[in-house]
Amino acid sequence: MLIAGFPAGPWGTNCYVAATGTGTECVVIDPGKDASAGVAEVVREHRLKPVAVLLTHGHIDHMWSVAPVAGTYDATAWVHPADRHLLTDPMAGMSRETSQMLLGGDYTWAEPDDVQELSDGRTLELAGLELTVDHTPGHTGGSVTFRTPYGDQGISQVMFSGDLLFAGSIGRTDLPGGDHPTMLRTLAAKVLPLDDDIAVLPGHGEQTTIGRERATNPFLLDLLDSGSAGSVTRGL
């Protein structure tokens, strides 16, 4: 399996390109600001053809380039319905500071030509990959993660976690659409049951594993210590 990732734009948002190997179709995950050139470089280097653009959520730092990337390669864009409105009105999901950063720019927003909606538990078969969608609200109402089998280097799956889970932290919940109690419920129900050997590729920062975060992430430790995880089964 081929996974290429790079940070893009002023927010350093990780954009990922995933494929079964070189010379095949691929998916692009979270193309943020200034990500188009990076995607083009990865596609050219590995002789890939993007067929889908997947969004973990609708915040502008993750979807800025969704329309140009999808349009360039005639690819389908995928987003959860609760965040779909952000494709045409990204200001609705921004903080005041982010909005001020963009003031003075001449920006217009439109949906890609082909948009499909994601749902919890759905399995997408795209570019030869099998991607399980988990609805993980808390950072936004329509946040999702994508998990795909890996089976190499002691890694059973790779999870593209967006802004749900980072190395040592979790996504903020103080932006429009965010909700901290919902985030904690999501972490307990959707993250803690996962196996330790799952690699986590987050929306910002370095990659980690479920096992590492279960053992060291203060937010997950608080859930475990408080018993909020209920009858969650520890990963193997």
C-alpha positions in Angstrom: 0.0 0.0 0.0 1.2 3.5 -0.9 0.4 6.4 1.5 2.0 9.8 0.9 1.4 12.7 3.2 2.5 16.3 3.4 1.6 19.4 5.5 -0.1 22.1 3.5 -1.0 25.7 3.9 -0.7 28.2 6.9 -2.3 25.7 9.2 0.0 22.8 8.4 -2.9 20.5 7.6 -1.8 17.0 6.6 -3.0 16.0 3.2 -2.8 12.3 2.3 -2.8 10.4 -1.0 -3.5 6.7 -0.7 -3.3 3.9 -3.3 -2.7 0.2 -3.5 0.6 1.0 -5.3 2.3 3.0 -8.1 0.6 3.3 -11.4 -2.9 2.9 -10.0 -6.0 4.9 -9.0 -5.8 6.7 -5.6 -7.8 8.7 -3.1 -6.9 12.2 -1.7 -7.8 12.9 1.9 -8.2 16.5 3.2 -6.7 18.7 0.6 -6.3 22.0 2.4 -4.9 25.4 1.4 -2.0 25.1 -1.0 -2.5 21.3 -1.3 -3.1 21.2 -5.0 0.6 21.4 -6.0 1.5 18.8 -3.5 -1.2 16.4 -4.7 0.0 17.0 -8.3 3.6 16.2 -7.4 2.6 12.9 -5.6 0.3 11.9 -8.5 3.0 12.6 -11.1 5.8 10.9 -9.1 3.8 7.7 -8.5 1.8 7.7 -11.8 -1.5 7.8 -9.9 -5.1 8.8 -10.9 -7.2 10.4 -8.2 -10.8 9.1 -8.3 -12.1 10.4 -5.0 -11.4 13.3 -2.5 -12.4 12.4 1.0 -13.0 15.0 3.7 -12.7 14.1 7.4 -14.7 17.3 8.1 -15.6 20.6 6.5 -13.2 23.1 8.1 -11.5 25.3 5.6 -8.0 24.1 6.4 -9.1 20.6 5.3 -11.3 21.4 2.3 -9.9 24.6 0.8 -8.6 22.7 -2.3 -11.4 20.1 -2.6 -13.1 21.7 -5.6 -9.9 22.3 -7.7 -8.4 18.9 -6.9 -11.7 17.1 -7.6 -12.2 19.2 -10.8 -8.6 18.6 -12.1 -8.9 14.8 -11.9 -12.7 14.5 -12.4 -12.9 12.9 -9.0 -15.9 12.5 -6.6 -15.8 14.5 -3.4 -17.1 12.7 -0.2 -18.3 14.6 2.9 -20.6 13.9 5.8 -24.0 15.6 5.3 -23.7 17.5 8.6 -20.7 19.3 7.2 -21.7 19.6 3.6 -22.9 23.2 4.0 -19.3 24.2 4.8 -18.2 23.4 1.2 -20.1 26.6 0.1 -20.0 28.6 3.4 -16.7 27.8 5.1 -16.9 30.9 7.2 -19.7 29.2 9.2 -17.1 26.9 10.7 -14.4 29.4 11.4 -13.1 31.1 14.5 -13.0 35.0 14.6 -9.2 34.8 14.3 -9.3 32.7 11.2 -11.9 34.9 9.6 -9.8 37.9 10.3 -6.8 36.2 8.7 -8.8 35.8 5.5 -10.3 39.3 5.4 -9.3 41.2 2.3 -9.0 38.1 0.1 -11.2 37.6 -2.9 -12.5 34.0 -2.3 -15.5 32.3 -3.8 -16.7 28.8 -2.8 -18.6 26.2 -4.7 -19.2 22.5 -4.4 -17.3 20.2 -6.7 -19.4 18.9 -9.6 -19.8 15.4 -8.0 -20.4 15.3 -4.2 -21.4 12.1 -2.3 -22.4 11.9 1.3 -20.8 9.7 4.0 -22.6 7.7 6.6 -21.5 6.0 9.8 -20.4 2.4 9.3 -20.3 2.6 5.5 -17.6 0.8 3.7 -16.3 2.6 0.6 -14.5 0.6 -2.1 -12.4 3.2 -3.9 -9.2 2.9 -5.9 -8.9 -0.7 -4.8 -9.0 0.3 -1.1 -11.6 -0.7 1.5 -12.3 2.3 3.7 -14.6 2.1 6.7 -16.3 5.3 7.7 -16.9 6.2 11.3 -19.0 9.2 12.2 -17.0 10.9 14.9 -18.7 14.2 15.9 -17.3 16.6 18.5 -14.8 18.7 16.5 -17.6 19.3 14.0 -21.0 17.8 13.6 -19.9 16.0 10.5 -16.5 14.8 11.4 -15.5 11.3 10.3 -12.5 9.0 10.3 -11.5 6.5 7.6 -9.9 3.1 8.4 -8.3 0.8 5.9 -6.6 -2.6 6.3 -2.8 -2.4 6.2 -1.3 -5.7 7.3 2.4 -4.8 7.2 5.0 -3.8 9.8 2.8 -4.9 12.6 0.1 -2.5 11.6 -3.4 -4.0 11.2 -5.1 -0.9 9.9 -4.4 2.8 9.2 -6.8 5.4 10.5 -7.1 8.8 8.9 -8.3 10.6 12.0 -8.7 14.2 10.8 -9.0 16.5 13.8 -10.5 13.8 16.1 -7.2 12.5 17.6 -3.7 13.8 17.5 -0.4 12.6 19.0 -0.9 13.6 22.6 -4.1 15.6 22.1 -7.5 15.8 20.5 -9.4 18.3 18.3 -10.6 21.5 19.7 -14.3 21.8 20.4 -14.7 25.6 20.8 -15.4 26.4 17.1 -18.9 26.6 15.6 -20.3 23.0 15.4 -18.0 21.7 18.1 -19.1 20.1 21.3 -16.9 18.8 24.1 -19.2 16.3 25.7 -19.9 14.9 22.3 -16.2 14.7 21.6 -15.7 12.7 24.8 -18.5 10.3 23.9 -17.0 9.8 20.5 -13.6 9.1 21.9 -15.0 6.5 24.2 -17.2 4.8 21.6 -15.1 5.1 18.5 -11.4 5.2 19.6 -11.0 3.3 22.8 -12.4 0.0 21.4 -9.8 0.0 18.6 -6.8 -2.3 18.6 -3.5 -0.9 19.8 -1.7 -1.7 16.5 -3.7 0.7 14.4 -1.6 3.5 13.0 -3.2 7.0 13.3 -2.5 9.5 10.6 -3.9 12.8 12.0 -5.0 16.0 10.4 -2.1 17.9 12.0 1.3 16.8 13.5 3.0 13.5 13.5 1.6 10.0 13.2 0.9 7.9 16.2 -0.8 4.6 17.2 -4.0 3.8 19.1 -1.8 2.0 21.7 0.5 4.9 22.2 -2.5 7.3 22.7 -4.3 4.9 25.0 -1.2 4.8 27.2 -0.2 8.5 27.1 -2.9 10.8 25.7 -4.3 12.7 28.7 -7.8 12.9 27.3 -8.0 9.1 26.8 -6.4 8.5 30.1 -9.1 10.7 31.8 -11.8 8.7 30.1 -10.3 5.4 31.3 -9.7 6.7 34.8 -13.2 8.1 35.2 -14.8 5.0 33.9 -16.5 7.0 31.1 -15.4 4.4 28.7 -17.9 2.0 30.1 -17.4 -1.5 29.0 -14.9 -0.6 26.3 -12.6 -3.5 25.4 -8.9 -2.7 25.4 -7.2 -3.3 22.0 -4.8 -6.2 21.7 
